Amino acid sequence: MLYFATLRDVCDAIIPLRQCEVSAAELMDRNALRAMEENEDMPEELKQLPEGAAALLIDTSANDKESLLAQMREIEAKLAHLPTLVPIQFTTDKQLYNRYWSVRNGLFTSAAATRPPHTACIIEDIAFRGEILGEALTEVRELLVQTGYADAVMWGHLLDGNVHFTIFPDINSKKGVLEYANFMHQLCELVAIKHEGSLKAEHGTGRNMAPFVEREWGSDIYALMKRIKQAFDPTNILNPGVLINENKDVFVENLKHIPEAHSLIDKCIECGFCEVTCPSKNLTLTPPQRIVAYRHLAENSTSGGKNSILKQVREVSYPMVETCATDGLCSIACPVGINTGLLVKELRWQQNGRMAKFVAAQIATHMAGTTSMLRSIMKVPHSIAQIVGYDTMEDVTRGLFRVGAGTFPLWTRYTPSGSKKIGGRLFPTLSTSDTTEQLDRLNAPTVVYFPTCITRSMGGPSFGYEEKVDLPSTMLSVIKKAGYNVIIPERVDKLCCGMAFASKGFRREAERKEQELNAALLEITHNGELPVVCDMSPCLLHMRETLDKRLKLYDQVEFIHDFLLERLQFVPRPVTVAIHTTCSSKKMQLSEKLYAIASRCSEKVVVPENVDCCGWAGDRGFFYPELNNAALSALKQGIRDAGEGYSNSRTCEIGLSMNSGITYQSIVYLVDKATL
């Protein structure tokens, strides 16, 4: 990384660099780096650059160490005559290398996230010849300042003379639109006419640049473009107006207002990067569509009146709220990190009435009774199905579901049966004093196992299970095979991580259960001395987000991979298995670990393509199975020759089984079957 006092100094490095083996030379101006200052990966020296400074990130590579060192020396020699703020230095440290590239790749993200409220984010890319690059970019920066865009961020692929800049015009006001139009006209003159550069360096022209194409290329070439367009598209149905457009004001017409609708979504630039991962994209709305809809409702709202946001949302609740999985994968794909699911949870919280809050409070207060009741209920349909047949039973339950219009949850053969009760000889629980005494006399490693309320109530087998044991029993079997002592918290039936309440907008109940679990785990682990393993990945992620950071919390996949793999004796099974990485597992970066475990257990592992979130979303699949079906439309083809499926969320496994034709189970079952 090289640091220069001015943009012109940076550009002077390009000509000699073109004579070297350089893979990339990336420009980052001071404004771009300022936007990154809160990033924890930001190297300290980048934060200390003076005004007007810029950085140049140079990348070079070779097939062997000697060639690489020679290339580095050559580049340093070619640039030795240039004034830099700090000495030129290369690194082969992978961690530092990745930090610098993380900064470079995060420039646009950070700039868009820190822009002023209710402003648009417009990106353009321009290019100049190397010999005039320094002068041209300096003048572009001066133009940005003169026209009111001093906060513009500039970066780019300087080796090719290709530079991006992002500006944040206020398109909600007529004044802001006029200022933007004035800037674009001056930019055209500066880039295309004065410096004979390109108004589009690497991306498509689009309507924003269409009015300036003739000015850049001249009337003769523009007329030729129109003739070619007419020949290939005589009825003008292919992207009309995108490149050829006679309307010289098209770039400032039909601009969408960007109101301050909600702090959770105001930074959205409506780029659509998140849409591909959304489970409801082919059913109702995608994240940016939900955001645009909410912005529209906010703009049309009247406080407390018939057009209040909440009343408007109720009218479009199905596409807006009910069919959002709130999985948060959109935040991973989003350049500015927006989690649209948080907005939906906020709306659910606002919509919850007194009766709903009362029921939630009763469930939270009587968690042991609720899980006990569910354990009993979940066994009944399977008992009946074994008598009348699963086809007949499903016909009846689907009919009840349709008649009830969502009042009754959908039951299928893949709905779990009830688990065994925690406690007694099979599931002993220990108090804190018991734990202390046990740890004093045991030499083997010890882990605290927290079976979630889901697996405590519906962790039993369903249709297609070879084993007739529940998940908690199987979890204990695997852990004990590895030589671990297992402790289950006392009064575990009363505990819940709070995720189910939080996802439905019951904040008070969620916080209460979080606090109860936090206190119980701190007590049983002696303030985090012992690791805790949980058997539901969504619950574990919620625990990591809400509980005391001293607790060492592990999902079943991570615990098996990090603690048990080398302690277990594997006998790989001659089968092909399909695996599914849940949304929460993706956030915790467990995909490779899940694959590694499955590979130790089976002959072949299949990861279906084009499958992200399963869309079951806690209990959404019971009441909105169409969301699950839409999300997993590619699953059946993707599993190919797999005869078994595995994941790490009991509820997700229901929907995966329904849409694949094979039975999905917890990965714990596979490990148990493949170990001695």
C-alpha positions in Angstrom: 0.0 0.0 0.0 1.4 3.4 -1.0 0.2 6.7 0.5 0.4 10.0 -1.5 -0.3 13.6 -0.7 -2.5 14.2 -3.7 -4.5 12.5 -6.4 -2.1 13.7 -9.0 0.8 12.1 -7.2 -1.0 8.7 -7.3 -1.7 9.0 -11.0 2.0 9.7 -11.7 2.7 6.1 -10.5 0.5 4.5 -13.2 2.9 4.9 -16.2 5.9 3.1 -14.6 3.5 0.5 -13.1 2.3 -0.5 -16.6 5.9 -1.7 -17.3 5.8 -4.1 -14.4 4.0 -7.4 -13.6 1.1 -5.8 -11.7 -2.2 -7.6 -11.3 -4.1 -4.6 -9.9 -3.5 -1.0 -8.8 -6.5 0.3 -6.8 -7.1 3.9 -6.0 -8.7 5.0 -2.7 -9.1 8.7 -2.0 -9.2 10.2 1.5 -13.0 10.5 1.4 -13.3 6.8 0.7 -11.0 6.0 3.6 -12.8 8.3 5.9 -16.0 6.4 5.3 -14.2 3.2 6.4 -12.8 4.6 9.7 -15.3 2.8 11.9 -14.4 -0.5 10.3 -12.4 -2.7 12.7 -10.3 -4.0 9.8 -9.1 -0.5 8.9 -5.3 -0.4 9.3 -4.3 2.5 11.7 -2.1 4.3 9.2 -5.0 4.7 6.8 -7.0 6.6 9.5 -4.2 9.2 9.8 -3.9 10.3 6.2 -4.2 14.1 5.8 -6.8 15.9 3.7 -6.4 15.5 0.0 -4.3 12.3 0.4 -4.9 9.1 -1.5 -3.7 5.5 -1.3 -2.7 3.1 -4.0 -3.1 -0.6 -3.4 -0.7 -2.6 -5.7 -1.1 -6.3 -6.2 1.5 -8.5 -7.9 1.7 -12.3 -8.0 4.1 -15.0 -9.3 4.4 -18.8 -9.4 7.4 -18.9 -7.1 8.9 -16.9 -4.2 12.0 -15.8 -6.1 10.0 -14.4 -9.0 7.6 -12.6 -6.6 10.5 -11.0 -4.7 12.0 -9.9 -8.0 8.7 -8.3 -9.1 8.4 -6.5 -5.8 11.9 -5.1 -6.1 11.2 -4.0 -9.7 8.0 -2.2 -8.7 9.7 -0.5 -5.8 12.5 0.7 -8.1 10.1 2.1 -10.7 8.3 4.1 -8.1 11.3 5.2 -6.0 11.4 8.7 -7.5 7.8 9.4 -6.4 7.1 11.3 -3.2 5.1 9.2 -0.7 3.8 10.0 2.8 5.4 6.7 4.1 8.0 4.4 2.5 6.8 1.9 -0.1 6.2 -1.5 1.4 4.9 -4.8 0.2 3.6 -7.7 2.4 3.2 -11.4 1.9 1.4 -11.7 5.2 -1.9 -13.3 4.2 -3.8 -11.7 7.1 -2.5 -8.2 6.4 -3.0 -8.7 2.7 -6.7 -9.6 3.3 -7.1 -6.6 5.6 -6.0 -4.2 2.9 -8.3 -5.8 0.3 -11.2 -5.8 2.8 -10.7 -2.1 3.0 -10.7 -1.7 -0.8 -13.8 -4.0 -1.2 -15.7 -2.2 1.5 -15.3 1.4 0.2 -18.7 1.5 -1.6 -20.4 -0.3 1.2 -19.1 2.1 3.9 -19.8 5.2 1.7 -23.4 4.3 1.0 -24.0 3.4 4.7 -22.7 6.7 6.0 -24.4 9.0 3.5 -26.7 11.7 4.7 -30.4 10.8 5.4 -32.9 10.8 2.5 -30.2 11.1 -0.2 -29.7 8.9 -3.2 -26.6 6.9 -3.9 -25.5 7.3 -7.5 -22.4 5.6 -8.8 -20.6 6.4 -12.0 -17.5 5.2 -13.7 -15.2 7.2 -16.0 -11.9 6.6 -17.7 -8.9 8.6 -19.0 -5.7 8.0 -20.8 -2.7 7.4 -18.5 -0.8 10.5 -19.5 -3.6 12.9 -18.5 -5.1 10.8 -15.6 -3.6 13.0 -12.9 -4.8 16.3 -14.3 -8.2 14.9 -15.2 -9.0 13.3 -11.9 -7.8 16.4 -10.0 -10.3 18.4 -12.0 -13.1 15.9 -11.4 -12.5 16.2 -7.7 -12.5 20.0 -8.0 -15.8 19.8 -9.9 -17.3 17.6 -7.2 -16.4 20.1 -4.5 -17.7 23.1 -6.6 -21.0 21.5 -7.3 -21.8 20.6 -3.7 -20.5 17.0 -3.6 -17.4 17.5 -1.5 -18.3 14.3 0.4 -18.2 12.2 -2.8 -16.1 9.0 -2.6 -13.6 8.1 -5.3 -11.9 4.8 -6.0 -11.1 2.7 -8.9 -8.9 0.4 -11.1 -6.1 3.0 -11.7 -4.0 0.7 -13.8 -6.7 0.9 -16.5 -7.4 4.6 -15.9 -10.9 3.4 -14.7 -12.3 5.4 -11.8 -15.6 5.2 -9.9 -17.1 7.9 -7.8 -20.2 8.0 -5.7 -22.3 11.1 -5.0 -25.3 11.5 -2.7 -27.7 14.0 -4.3 -30.9 15.1 -2.5 -33.5 14.1 -5.2 -36.4 14.8 -2.9 -36.2 18.5 -3.6 -36.3 20.5 -6.9 -33.2 22.4 -5.8 -31.3 19.1 -5.3 -32.4 17.8 -8.7 -31.3 21.0 -10.5 -27.9 20.8 -8.7 -27.5 17.2 -9.8 -28.4 18.1 -13.4 -25.9 20.9 -13.5 -23.2 18.6 -12.2 -23.9 16.0 -14.8 -23.7 18.5 -17.7 -20.4 19.8 -16.4 -19.1 16.3 -15.9 -19.8 15.5 -19.5 -18.0 18.5 -20.7 -15.0 17.8 -18.5 -14.6 14.1 -19.2 -15.8 13.6 -22.7 -14.9 17.0 -24.4 -12.0 18.5 -22.5 -10.1 15.4 -21.7 -11.5 13.0 -24.4 -12.2 10.4 -21.8 -15.0 7.9 -21.4 -18.2 8.6 -19.5 -18.7 4.9 -19.0 -15.5 3.0 -18.1 -16.8 -0.6 -17.5 -20.5 -0.6 -16.8 -23.6 -0.1 -19.0 -24.6 3.4 -20.0 -28.1 3.4 -18.6 -30.7 6.3 -18.6 -28.5 8.4 -16.4 -25.9 8.8 -19.1 -28.1 8.3 -22.2 -28.6 12.1 -22.8 -24.8 12.5 -23.0 -24.0 9.7 -25.5 -24.3 12.0 -28.6 -22.2 14.7 -27.0 -19.5 12.1 -26.1 -19.4 10.3 -29.5 -20.5 13.0 -31.9 -23.5 13.2 -34.2 -22.2 10.9 -36.9 -21.4 8.0 -34.7 -24.6 8.5 -32.6 -26.6 8.4 -35.9 -24.9 5.1 -36.7 -25.8 3.7 -33.3 -29.5 4.6 -33.9 -29.4 2.8 -37.3 -27.9 -0.3 -35.7 -30.6 -0.2 -32.9 -33.3 0.2 -35.6 -32.0 -2.7 -37.6 -31.9 -5.1 -34.6 -34.9 -3.8 -32.7 -37.3 -2.1 -35.1 -40.1 -1.9 -32.6 -37.8 -0.6 -29.8 -38.7 -3.3 -27.2 -35.2 -4.0 -26.0 -34.4 -1.8 -23.1 -36.1 1.3 -24.7 -34.4 4.5 -23.8 -31.4 3.0 -22.0 -28.7 3.9 -24.5 -30.5 5.7 -27.3 -32.8 8.3 -25.9 -33.9 11.6 -27.5 -35.2 13.0 -24.1 -32.3 15.1 -22.8 -33.9 15.3 -19.4 -34.6 11.6 -18.9 -31.8 11.4 -16.2 -33.7 13.7 -13.9 -37.3 12.6 -14.6 -39.4 10.1 -12.7 -36.9 10.0 -9.8 -38.2 8.2 -6.7 -38.4 10.1 -3.5 -36.4 8.7 -0.6 -38.2 9.7 2.6 -36.9 9.0 6.0 -39.1 6.0 6.7 -37.3 4.0 9.4 -33.8 4.0 10.7 -33.5 0.2 10.0 -33.9 0.7 6.3 -33.1 4.4 5.4 -29.7 3.5 4.1 -31.1 1.1 1.5 -29.9 2.0 -2.1 -32.4 -0.4 -3.7 -29.6 -2.2 -5.6 -31.3 -5.6 -5.4 -28.1 -7.5 -4.5 -30.1 -9.2 -1.6 -33.0 -10.5 -3.8 -31.3 -13.7 -4.9 -31.2 -15.1 -1.3 -34.7 -14.1 -0.3 -37.1 -17.1 0.2 -40.2 -15.1 -0.7 -38.7 -13.7 -4.0 -40.9 -15.9 -6.1 -44.0 -15.8 -3.9 -44.6 -12.2 -2.7 -42.0 -9.5 -2.1 -38.2 -9.3 -1.9 -36.3 -7.2 0.7 -36.0 -4.0 -1.5 -39.6 -4.4 -2.5 -40.6 -4.5 1.1 -38.5 -1.4 1.7 -39.9 0.5 -1.2 -43.4 -0.4 -0.1 -42.7 0.7 3.4 -41.3 4.0 2.2 -44.4 4.5 0.1 -46.6 3.8 3.1 -44.5 6.2 5.3 -44.8 9.0 2.7 -48.6 8.5 2.6 -49.1 8.1 6.3 -50.9 10.5 8.7 -50.0 10.2 12.3 -52.8 8.2 14.1 -55.2 8.7 11.2 -56.8 6.2 8.8 -53.6 6.3 6.8 -51.2 5.6 9.6 -48.4 3.3 8.7 -49.6 0.5 10.9 -53.1 0.5 9.5 -51.7 0.6 6.0 -49.4 -2.3 6.8 -52.3 -4.4 8.1 -53.9 -4.1 4.6 -50.9 -5.6 3.0 -49.8 -7.8 5.8 -49.6 -11.1 3.9 -46.9 -10.0 1.3 -45.3 -7.4 3.6 -45.1 -9.2 7.0 -46.5 -12.7 7.0 -44.4 -14.2 4.2 -41.1 -12.7 5.3 -38.9 -15.4 6.8 -36.9 -12.8 8.8 -33.9 -15.0 8.2 -31.5 -12.1 7.9 -29.6 -13.5 4.9 -30.4 -10.3 3.1 -28.1 -8.4 5.4 -25.1 -10.6 4.3 -25.7 -9.8 0.6 -26.6 -6.2 1.2 -23.8 -3.7 0.5 -24.9 -1.6 3.5 -25.8 -4.5 5.8 -29.6 -3.9 6.0 -31.6 -6.7 7.6 -35.1 -6.3 6.3 -36.2 -9.0 8.8 -35.6 -6.6 11.7 -38.2 -4.2 10.2 -40.7 -7.0 9.8 -40.2 -8.0 13.4 -40.7 -4.4 14.4 -44.0 -4.4 12.4 -45.1 -7.7 14.1 -44.4 -6.1 17.5 -46.6 -3.2 16.6 -49.4 -5.4 15.4 -49.5 -7.7 18.4 -52.8 -7.1 20.2 -53.7 -7.7 23.9 -54.9 -11.2 23.4 -51.7 -12.2 21.5 -49.6 -10.7 24.2 -51.6 -12.4 26.9 -51.1 -15.8 25.2 -47.4 -15.2 24.7 -47.0 -14.2 28.4 -48.8 -17.4 29.5 -46.6 -19.6 27.4 -43.4 -17.8 28.7 -44.6 -18.2 32.3 -45.6 -21.9 31.8 -42.9 -23.1 29.5 -42.5 -26.5 31.2 -46.3 -27.1 30.9 -46.3 -26.0 27.3 -43.5 -28.3 26.3 -45.0 -31.2 28.2 -48.4 -30.7 26.5 -46.7 -30.5 23.1 -44.8 -33.7 23.8 -48.0 -35.5 24.3 -49.9 -33.9 21.4 -47.2 -34.5 18.8 -47.4 -38.3 19.3 -51.1 -38.5 18.6 -51.2 -37.9 14.8 -48.4 -40.4 14.2 -50.2 -43.0 16.3 -53.4 -42.5 14.2 -51.4 -42.5 10.9 -49.9 -45.9 11.7 -53.4 -47.2 11.9 -55.2 -45.5 9.0 -52.1 -44.8 6.8 -50.1 -41.6 6.4 -51.8 -40.8 3.0 -55.3 -40.8 4.7 -54.0 -38.9 7.7 -52.4 -36.2 5.5 -55.6 -35.8 3.5 -57.6 -35.2 6.7 -55.0 -32.7 8.1 -54.7 -30.8 4.8 -58.5 -30.5 4.7 -58.5 -29.1 8.3 -55.8 -26.7 7.3 -57.8 -25.4 4.3 -61.1 -25.2 6.2 -59.4 -23.4 9.1 -57.7 -20.9 6.8 -54.5 -21.0 8.7 -56.1 -21.4 12.2 -54.8 -25.0 12.5 -51.2 -25.7 11.7 -50.4 -27.9 8.8 -49.5 -31.5 9.8 -47.6 -33.8 7.4 -45.9 -37.1 7.8 -42.6 -35.2 8.4 -44.0 -33.3 11.4 -42.0 -34.6 14.4 -43.4 -36.7 17.2 -42.8 -35.8 20.8 -39.5 -36.2 22.7 -38.9 -38.0 25.9 -39.2 -35.9 29.1 -35.9 -34.4 30.2 -35.0 -35.7 33.7 -34.8 -39.1 35.4 -32.4 -41.9 34.5 -32.1 -41.1 30.7 -31.8 -37.3 31.0 -30.3 -36.5 34.5 -30.1 -32.8 35.4 -27.7 -31.4 37.8 -27.7 -28.4 40.2 -24.8 -26.1 40.6 -23.5 -27.9 43.8 -23.8 -31.2 42.0 -21.8 -29.8 39.1 -19.0 -28.7 41.4 -18.8 -32.0 43.1 -18.8 -33.9 39.8 -16.1 -31.7 38.3 -13.9 -32.3 41.3 -13.9 -36.0 40.9 -14.0 -36.4 37.1 -11.0 -36.3 34.8 -12.9 -36.5 31.5 -13.9 -33.2 29.7 -17.4 -31.9 30.5 -19.9 -30.1 28.4 -23.2 -28.5 29.3 -26.0 -29.6 27.0 -29.0 -27.2 26.5 -31.8 -29.0 24.7 -34.0 -26.3 23.2 -37.7 -26.0 23.9 -38.3 -27.2 20.3 -36.3 -30.4 20.6 -37.7 -30.9 24.2 -41.2 -30.9 22.8 -41.0 -32.0 19.1 -37.5 -33.6 18.9 -38.9 -37.1 18.2 -38.7 -39.1 15.0 -41.1 -38.6 12.1 -41.8 -40.5 8.9 -38.7 -42.0 7.3 -36.5 -42.2 10.5 -34.7 -45.4 10.8 -34.1 -44.7 14.4 -37.0 -44.5 16.9 -35.1 -42.3 19.3 -35.4 -38.6 19.8 -32.8 -35.9 19.1 -31.8 -35.3 22.7 -31.1 -39.0 23.2 -29.0 -39.1 20.1 -27.1 -36.0 21.1 -26.2 -37.6 24.4 -25.1 -40.8 22.6 -22.7 -38.9 20.4 -21.2 -36.8 23.1 -20.7 -39.7 25.4 -19.1 -41.8 22.6 -16.4 -39.1 22.5 -15.7 -39.5 26.2 -17.4 -36.4 27.4 -19.4 -36.0 30.6 -22.7 -34.3 29.9 -24.5 -31.9 32.3 -28.1 -30.7 31.6 -29.2 -27.7 33.6 -31.6 -28.2 36.4 -35.2 -27.1 35.6 -34.3 -27.1 31.9 -38.0 -27.5 31.0 -38.6 -24.0 32.1 -35.9 -22.5 29.9 -36.1 -21.0 26.5 -33.6 -18.8 24.5 -36.4 -16.4 23.6 -36.0 -16.5 19.9 -39.5 -17.8 19.2 -40.9 -14.8 21.1 -38.5 -12.3 19.5 -39.3 -13.4 15.9 -43.0 -12.8 16.5 -42.4 -9.4 18.1 -43.1 -10.3 21.7 -40.1 -8.4 23.1 -40.9 -8.4 26.8 -41.3 -12.2 26.8 -38.2 -12.7 24.7 -36.1 -10.6 27.1 -37.5 -12.4 30.1 -36.6 -15.9 28.7 -33.2 -14.6 27.6 -32.4 -13.4 31.1 -33.6 -16.7 32.7 -31.5 -18.8 30.4 -28.5 -16.5 30.8 -28.6 -16.8 34.6 -29.0 -20.6 34.4 -26.1 -21.1 32.1 -23.8 -18.8 33.9 -24.6 -20.7 37.1 -24.2 -24.2 35.6 -21.0 -23.3 33.7 -19.4 -21.4 36.6 -19.4 -18.1 34.6 -18.4 -19.7 31.3 -15.7 -22.2 32.4 -17.6 -25.0 30.7 -18.7 -25.0 27.0 -22.4 -25.2 26.2 -23.7 -27.1 23.2 -27.2 -26.4 21.8 -29.1 -28.7 19.3 -30.8 -26.0 17.2 -28.7 -23.6 15.1 -31.2 -20.7 15.1 -31.5 -20.8 18.8 -27.8 -20.9 19.3 -27.3 -17.9 17.1 -29.9 -16.0 19.1 -28.1 -17.0 22.3 -24.8 -15.7 21.0 -26.5 -12.4 20.1 -28.3 -11.9 23.5 -26.5 -13.8 26.3 -23.4 -13.0 28.4 -20.3 -13.0 26.2 -18.4 -15.0 28.9 -20.5 -18.1 27.8 -18.8 -20.4 25.3 -21.8 -21.3 23.1 -21.6 -23.9 20.4 -24.0 -25.2 17.8 -24.1 -29.0 17.4 -22.1 -28.8 14.1 -19.4 -26.5 15.6 -19.1 -28.6 18.8 -18.9 -31.9 16.9 -16.3 -30.5 14.5 -14.1 -28.6 16.9 -14.3 -31.0 19.9 -15.4 -34.5 18.9 -14.1 -35.3 15.5 -10.7 -36.5 16.7 -12.2 -38.3 19.7 -14.7 -40.4 17.6 -14.0 -43.6 15.6 -15.7 -43.2 12.2 -16.9 -46.0 9.9 -18.1 -44.1 6.8 -21.4 -45.3 5.5 -21.7 -46.3 1.8 -24.5 -43.8 1.1 -24.9 -40.4 -0.6 -26.3 -37.7 1.7 -27.5 -34.2 1.0 -26.8 -31.5 3.5 -28.5 -28.1 4.1 -26.7 -25.2 5.8 -29.4 -23.2 7.7 -29.5 -19.4 7.6 -28.1 -19.2 11.2 -25.3 -21.6 10.3 -24.4 -19.4 7.3 -24.2 -16.4 9.6 -21.9 -18.4 11.9 -19.9 -19.6 8.9 -20.5 -23.3 9.6 -21.0 -24.5 6.0 -17.5 -26.0 5.7 -17.7 -27.6 9.1 -21.0 -29.2 8.3 -19.6 -30.5 5.0 -16.5 -31.9 6.8 -18.6 -33.8 9.3 -20.8 -35.3 6.6 -17.8 -36.3 4.6 -16.4 -38.2 7.6 -19.6 -40.1 7.9 -20.6 -40.9 4.3 -19.2 -42.0 1.0 -20.6 -38.9 -0.9 -22.0 -35.5 0.1 -24.3 -33.4 -2.1 -24.9 -29.7 -1.5 -27.9 -28.7 -3.6 -27.4 -25.6 -5.7 -29.7 -22.5 -5.7 -31.0 -23.4 -2.2 -30.6 -20.7 0.5 -33.1 -20.2 3.3 -35.6 -23.0 3.5 -38.4 -20.6 4.3 -39.7 -22.6 7.3 -38.8 -19.7 9.5 -39.6 -21.0 13.0 -43.3 -21.8 12.6 -44.0 -20.0 9.3 -44.0 -23.4 7.5 -46.9 -24.7 9.7 -49.1 -21.8 8.7 -47.7 -20.5 5.4 -46.3 -23.7 3.7 -46.3 -21.9 0.3 -43.3 -19.8 1.6 -41.4 -23.0 2.3 -42.4 -24.5 -1.1 -41.3 -21.4 -3.0 -38.0 -21.2 -1.1 -37.2 -24.8 -1.9 -38.4 -25.1 -5.4 -34.9 -26.1 -6.6 -34.3 -28.6 -3.9 -35.7 -31.8 -5.3 -33.6 -31.6 -8.5 -30.6 -30.4 -6.5 -30.3 -33.5 -4.2 -29.6 -35.6 -7.3 -28.8 -39.2 -6.1 -28.8 -38.5 -2.4 -31.0 -40.9 -0.3 -30.7 -39.2 3.0 -30.7 -35.5 4.1 -29.1 -33.8 7.1 -29.1 -30.3 8.7 -29.0 -28.8 12.1 -32.5 -27.3 12.8 -35.4 -29.6 13.6 -38.1 -27.3 12.1 -36.1 -26.6 8.9 -35.8 -30.4 8.5 -39.6 -30.7 8.2 -39.8 -28.4 5.2 -36.6 -29.9 3.6 -38.2 -33.4 3.9 -41.6 -32.2 2.4 -39.9 -30.6 -0.6 -37.2 -33.1 -1.4 -38.9 -36.5 -1.2 -36.2 -37.8 1.2 -36.1 -37.6 5.0 -33.9 -34.8 6.5 -32.6 -35.4 10.1 -30.2 -33.7 12.4 -26.6 -34.2 11.5 -26.3 -35.7 15.0 -28.1 -38.8 13.7 -25.6 -39.3 10.9 -22.7 -39.0 13.3 -24.3 -41.5 15.7 -24.8 -44.0 12.9 -21.3 -43.6 11.5 -19.4 -43.9 14.8 -18.6 -46.8 17.0 
